Amino acid sequence: MSEAASSSSAPPKPPSASSSKPNDRAVEDIERLLSREATAFQRELEVERILKAFKLNPYEVLDITEEATPEEIKKKYRQLSLFIHPDKAPHPRAPEAFDLLKKAESELSDKTKREELDAVINQARAILLKTHGLPPNTRDDDVRVKSLSPPWKQQFLAKAKEMLIDEEVRRRKAIKMNLANEGLEARKKEEEVNAKKRKAEEEARWEETREERVGSWRSFAAGSKKKKKTKVTLLG
């Protein structure tokens, strides 16, 4: 067999390591680019979720359950705040979503506010369970709850929203009434102060004109005495 024939039948040599590296780098660059785009898209989705969440329910804003511990709440807040931070998220309303997260975490970290919130939410849960003929201690993972339609979570969030709105309306009315009462009290005090001021001014004017009044009286009295001393002579 000739040398030419033997060379043509030889298997092709695998590409050298140096020739495959540029292709590998190109693939890695594409993967990194796609990963960044996917992450940016996920950030925008999370911003949209926060903006659409019911603002009076911080659990919904943070996307966390009512059973979450203070440590879990702080951890979730840190994760979300870093994920949708305005410096990282391209969404134009990222700053607004960031502020909503901060407000939700602050409310849940306040013991009194969280207790008030939980009271309303637990009441909503109890009412909804009663509507479906279920005991108030029925858990979310109960088969009867899972079989509900629309889904339990959807119904529960809607009921909680309804009751939280009612509570907020009552709270605002109470604040408005308190402000009105405070305004009425302030007006009463102002009227009292003005009345005292007018009285003081009248007394001051009275004292200022005292000498004038006394002088007038003396002149009048002196004139009266002269008239009494003058006798009328009768003719005849």
ROVEXLUM-139753 format. One record per residue (C-alpha): residue number from 1; residue in one letter; x, y, z. Coordinates in pm, 1 decimal. Layout:
BEGIN
(r NUM,"A",(X,Y,Z))
...
***
This chain:
BEGIN
(r 1,"M",(0.0,0.0,0.0))
(r 2,"S",(127.5,340.5,-93.7))
(r 3,"E",(203.3,618.3,152.9))
(r 4,"A",(-73.6,838.8,4.4))
(r 5,"A",(-335.8,566.9,50.0))
(r 6,"S",(-233.2,498.9,407.5))
(r 7,"S",(-250.7,870.3,490.2))
(r 8,"S",(-600.4,908.4,337.7))
(r 9,"S",(-740.2,615.1,536.9))
(r 10,"A",(-601.7,740.4,870.2))
(r 11,"P",(-870.4,861.3,1120.8))
(r 12,"P",(-903.5,1242.4,1164.1))
(r 13,"K",(-710.3,1389.1,1449.2))
(r 14,"P",(-917.9,1530.0,1739.1))
(r 15,"P",(-908.1,1907.8,1773.1))
(r 16,"S",(-628.9,2027.3,1989.4))
(r 17,"A",(-697.2,2164.6,2332.9))
(r 18,"S",(-592.5,2508.9,2219.1))
(r 19,"S",(-853.1,2513.1,1938.0))
(r 20,"S",(-1143.2,2404.1,2168.4))
(r 21,"K",(-1082.0,2667.7,2437.7))
(r 22,"P",(-1221.1,2963.3,2239.7))
(r 23,"N",(-1544.3,2770.4,2175.8))
(r 24,"D",(-1572.1,2680.3,2545.6))
(r 25,"R",(-1523.9,3042.6,2644.6))
(r 26,"A",(-1790.0,3153.9,2396.5))
(r 27,"V",(-2038.8,2904.9,2541.6))
(r 28,"E",(-1958.4,3020.1,2895.0))
(r 29,"D",(-2007.3,3384.0,2795.4))
(r 30,"I",(-2343.8,3303.7,2643.4))
(r 31,"E",(-2448.5,3109.5,2953.5))
(r 32,"R",(-2345.1,3396.0,3180.6))
(r 33,"L",(-2535.5,3643.6,2963.3))
(r 34,"L",(-2848.3,3427.1,2966.4))
(r 35,"S",(-2813.2,3382.0,3341.7))
(r 36,"R",(-2790.1,3758.1,3395.4))
(r 37,"E",(-3092.7,3816.7,3175.3))
(r 38,"A",(-3290.7,3547.4,3360.0))
(r 39,"T",(-3193.7,3696.0,3695.9))
(r 40,"A",(-3290.3,4045.5,3581.4))
(r 41,"F",(-3625.0,3911.0,3461.6))
(r 42,"Q",(-3681.4,3735.6,3794.7))
(r 43,"R",(-3600.8,4058.9,3978.3))
(r 44,"E",(-3860.7,4243.2,3771.8))
(r 45,"L",(-4118.4,3972.4,3842.2))
(r 46,"E",(-4051.6,3998.9,4215.1))
(r 47,"V",(-4086.0,4377.6,4204.5))
(r 48,"E",(-4421.4,4337.1,4029.3))
(r 49,"R",(-4535.7,4082.5,4289.1))
(r 50,"I",(-4451.2,4319.0,4576.0))
(r 51,"L",(-4625.5,4612.3,4408.8))
(r 52,"K",(-4940.2,4403.4,4350.0))
(r 53,"A",(-4945.9,4264.0,4706.1))
(r 54,"F",(-5208.8,4401.0,4944.6))
(r 55,"K",(-5030.8,4682.9,5127.0))
(r 56,"L",(-5220.5,4641.9,5456.4))
(r 57,"N",(-5101.5,4280.9,5487.4))
(r 58,"P",(-4723.9,4276.0,5548.0))
(r 59,"Y",(-4726.2,3893.9,5538.3))
(r 60,"E",(-4844.0,3912.8,5179.3))
(r 61,"V",(-4584.8,4178.0,5090.6))
(r 62,"L",(-4303.0,3962.2,5228.6))
(r 63,"D",(-4462.9,3644.3,5088.2))
(r 64,"I",(-4437.5,3470.2,5425.5))
(r 65,"T",(-4683.6,3282.2,5649.4))
(r 66,"E",(-4839.7,3412.1,5970.4))
(r 67,"E",(-4651.1,3142.7,6165.3))
(r 68,"A",(-4310.6,3286.4,6068.7))
(r 69,"T",(-4075.4,3359.3,6357.4))
(r 70,"P",(-3908.6,3702.0,6398.3))
(r 71,"E",(-3582.4,3546.6,6275.3))
(r 72,"E",(-3752.4,3406.2,5964.2))
(r 73,"I",(-3911.9,3742.9,5893.9))
(r 74,"K",(-3579.1,3924.0,5913.8))
(r 75,"K",(-3412.1,3660.3,5696.5))
(r 76,"K",(-3682.0,3684.2,5429.4))
(r 77,"Y",(-3665.0,4062.3,5435.8))
(r 78,"R",(-3287.3,4058.2,5386.5))
(r 79,"Q",(-3315.5,3813.8,5096.8))
(r 80,"L",(-3585.2,4010.2,4915.3))
(r 81,"S",(-3438.0,4353.4,4983.3))
(r 82,"L",(-3104.0,4244.1,4839.4))
(r 83,"F",(-3269.7,4072.1,4544.6))
(r 84,"I",(-3482.4,4370.4,4433.1))
(r 85,"H",(-3250.9,4646.7,4553.5))
(r 86,"P",(-3279.4,4949.4,4320.8))
(r 87,"D",(-2907.9,4922.1,4244.5))
(r 88,"K",(-2962.3,4570.6,4106.1))
(r 89,"A",(-3320.2,4556.7,3977.3))
(r 90,"P",(-3378.0,4737.3,3644.3))
(r 91,"H",(-3748.0,4788.8,3718.9))
(r 92,"P",(-3831.1,5164.5,3735.6))
(r 93,"R",(-4048.7,5109.8,4046.0))
(r 94,"A",(-3789.7,4905.4,4232.7))
(r 95,"P",(-3740.1,5186.5,4490.7))
(r 96,"E",(-4111.6,5178.8,4568.4))
(r 97,"A",(-4108.5,4800.7,4612.3))
(r 98,"F",(-3799.1,4830.9,4831.4))
(r 99,"D",(-3979.9,5080.0,5059.1))
(r 100,"L",(-4282.2,4850.1,5081.5))
(r 101,"L",(-4059.7,4564.3,5196.4))
(r 102,"K",(-3901.0,4785.1,5459.4))
(r 103,"K",(-4241.9,4899.6,5588.0))
(r 104,"A",(-4373.5,4540.7,5602.9))
(r 105,"E",(-4071.2,4419.0,5797.6))
(r 106,"S",(-4099.2,4714.4,6035.9))
(r 107,"E",(-4466.9,4643.1,6108.4))
(r 108,"L",(-4405.7,4273.9,6173.5))
(r 109,"S",(-4110.7,4357.5,6399.3))
(r 110,"D",(-4337.5,4577.0,6613.2))
(r 111,"K",(-4491.5,4339.2,6869.5))
(r 112,"T",(-4806.1,4546.5,6927.5))
(r 113,"K",(-4874.6,4602.5,6558.1))
(r 114,"R",(-4819.3,4235.9,6476.8))
(r 115,"E",(-5056.2,4125.9,6753.7))
(r 116,"E",(-5326.0,4360.8,6620.8))
(r 117,"L",(-5268.5,4234.1,6266.9))
(r 118,"D",(-5276.7,3869.3,6375.0))
(r 119,"A",(-5602.8,3928.1,6564.7))
(r 120,"V",(-5774.8,4052.9,6247.8))
(r 121,"I",(-5626.4,3776.5,6031.0))
(r 122,"N",(-5720.1,3503.5,6280.1))
(r 123,"Q",(-6072.8,3641.0,6293.0))
(r 124,"A",(-6089.2,3627.7,5913.9))
(r 125,"R",(-5968.5,3266.3,5923.1))
(r 126,"A",(-6226.6,3168.6,6184.9))
(r 127,"I",(-6512.7,3332.3,5995.1))
(r 128,"L",(-6411.6,3168.6,5667.5))
(r 129,"L",(-6377.1,2824.1,5827.9))
(r 130,"K",(-6718.9,2865.5,5988.6))
(r 131,"T",(-6863.9,2957.6,5648.8))
(r 132,"H",(-6742.0,2620.7,5518.0))
(r 133,"G",(-6868.3,2436.8,5827.3))
(r 134,"L",(-6516.6,2358.0,5950.6))
(r 135,"P",(-6382.4,2380.0,6309.5))
(r 136,"P",(-6182.4,2696.0,6391.3))
(r 137,"N",(-5867.4,2491.5,6459.6))
(r 138,"T",(-5864.2,2330.2,6112.4))
(r 139,"R",(-5516.4,2347.7,5959.0))
(r 140,"D",(-5433.3,2461.1,5606.7))
(r 141,"D",(-5302.8,2115.0,5517.3))
(r 142,"D",(-5632.9,1950.7,5612.3))
(r 143,"V",(-5785.6,1747.5,5326.3))
(r 144,"R",(-6115.2,1936.4,5359.0))
(r 145,"V",(-5933.3,2266.6,5321.1))
(r 146,"K",(-5727.2,2145.3,5025.8))
(r 147,"S",(-6040.3,2031.7,4844.1))
(r 148,"L",(-6205.8,2375.1,4855.0))
(r 149,"S",(-6274.6,2564.5,4536.9))
(r 150,"P",(-6165.3,2838.1,4483.0))
(r 151,"P",(-5845.4,2736.8,4662.7))
(r 152,"W",(-5828.6,2806.1,5035.8))
(r 153,"K",(-5537.9,3051.8,5007.4))
(r 154,"Q",(-5724.7,3261.1,4754.8))
(r 155,"Q",(-6036.6,3272.2,4972.2))
(r 156,"F",(-5837.0,3339.3,5287.7))
(r 157,"L",(-5639.2,3628.8,5138.4))
(r 158,"A",(-5961.7,3783.0,5004.9))
(r 159,"K",(-6134.0,3755.5,5345.7))
(r 160,"A",(-5830.1,3891.4,5529.2))
(r 161,"K",(-5814.6,4181.1,5281.7))
(r 162,"E",(-6180.4,4259.9,5339.0))
(r 163,"M",(-6142.9,4265.5,5717.9))
(r 164,"L",(-5816.8,4458.0,5713.5))
(r 165,"I",(-5980.5,4724.9,5498.5))
(r 166,"D",(-6271.9,4748.5,5744.6))
(r 167,"E",(-6025.2,4779.8,6031.7))
(r 168,"E",(-5831.0,5051.2,5850.3))
(r 169,"V",(-6151.6,5245.2,5780.7))
(r 170,"R",(-6244.9,5228.3,6150.7))
(r 171,"R",(-5895.9,5338.0,6249.1))
(r 172,"R",(-5903.3,5637.4,6016.8))
(r 173,"K",(-6250.3,5738.8,6138.2))
(r 174,"A",(-6125.6,5722.1,6497.6))
(r 175,"I",(-5826.3,5938.6,6409.6))
(r 176,"K",(-6052.1,6186.5,6229.6))
(r 177,"M",(-6288.9,6198.4,6527.2))
(r 178,"N",(-6000.0,6248.7,6768.4))
(r 179,"L",(-5865.8,6529.3,6553.7))
(r 180,"A",(-6212.2,6687.3,6540.9))
(r 181,"N",(-6244.8,6662.7,6919.3))
(r 182,"E",(-5897.2,6803.6,6963.3))
(r 183,"G",(-5989.2,7086.0,6726.2))
(r 184,"L",(-6308.5,7157.5,6920.6))
(r 185,"E",(-6116.8,7157.8,7247.3))
(r 186,"A",(-5854.2,7384.2,7094.9))
(r 187,"R",(-6124.2,7626.6,6974.7))
(r 188,"K",(-6281.4,7632.4,7320.8))
(r 189,"K",(-5947.8,7712.7,7479.0))
(r 190,"E",(-5883.7,7978.8,7218.3))
(r 191,"E",(-6222.9,8136.4,7286.8))
(r 192,"E",(-6151.0,8135.2,7659.4))
(r 193,"V",(-5813.9,8301.0,7603.1))
(r 194,"N",(-5971.0,8561.9,7373.2))
(r 195,"A",(-6247.9,8632.7,7626.3))
(r 196,"K",(-5990.4,8687.0,7902.5))
(r 197,"K",(-5789.1,8906.3,7669.4))
(r 198,"R",(-6093.6,9120.2,7582.4))
(r 199,"K",(-6181.9,9155.1,7949.6))
(r 200,"A",(-5827.0,9261.0,8034.1))
(r 201,"E",(-5830.4,9517.6,7751.5))
(r 202,"E",(-6165.0,9657.5,7868.1))
(r 203,"E",(-6036.0,9688.9,8224.1))
(r 204,"A",(-5721.6,9860.0,8095.5))
(r 205,"R",(-5927.7,10110.0,7893.8))
(r 206,"W",(-6150.8,10171.3,8195.6))
(r 207,"E",(-5847.4,10253.4,8407.4))
(r 208,"E",(-5702.1,10477.3,8136.1))
(r 209,"T",(-6020.4,10690.1,8121.7))
(r 210,"R",(-6070.1,10699.7,8497.5))
(r 211,"E",(-5916.9,11044.4,8546.6))
(r 212,"E",(-6124.6,11180.2,8261.1))
(r 213,"R",(-6442.4,11040.6,8413.0))
(r 214,"V",(-6353.1,11176.0,8758.3))
(r 215,"G",(-6279.6,11521.5,8612.9))
(r 216,"S",(-6611.5,11525.8,8430.0))
(r 217,"W",(-6794.6,11427.2,8744.3))
(r 218,"R",(-6624.8,11698.5,8947.7))
(r 219,"S",(-6715.0,11961.4,8688.7))
(r 220,"F",(-7073.9,11842.0,8688.8))
(r 221,"A",(-7087.6,11845.0,9069.4))
(r 222,"A",(-6943.0,12197.5,9088.3))
(r 223,"G",(-7197.0,12328.8,8840.8))
(r 224,"S",(-7479.6,12178.1,9038.7))
(r 225,"K",(-7368.2,12358.0,9358.9))
(r 226,"K",(-7361.5,12699.2,9184.4))
(r 227,"K",(-7716.1,12651.5,9062.6))
(r 228,"K",(-7834.7,12573.1,9416.1))
(r 229,"K",(-7673.8,12894.4,9557.2))
(r 230,"T",(-7844.4,13124.1,9301.9))
(r 231,"K",(-8184.3,13249.3,9446.4))
(r 232,"V",(-8470.3,13358.4,9233.3))
(r 233,"T",(-8627.1,13696.5,9339.6))
(r 234,"L",(-9001.3,13704.7,9299.4))
(r 235,"L",(-9176.6,14035.7,9212.2))
(r 236,"G",(-9503.5,14154.0,9362.8))
***
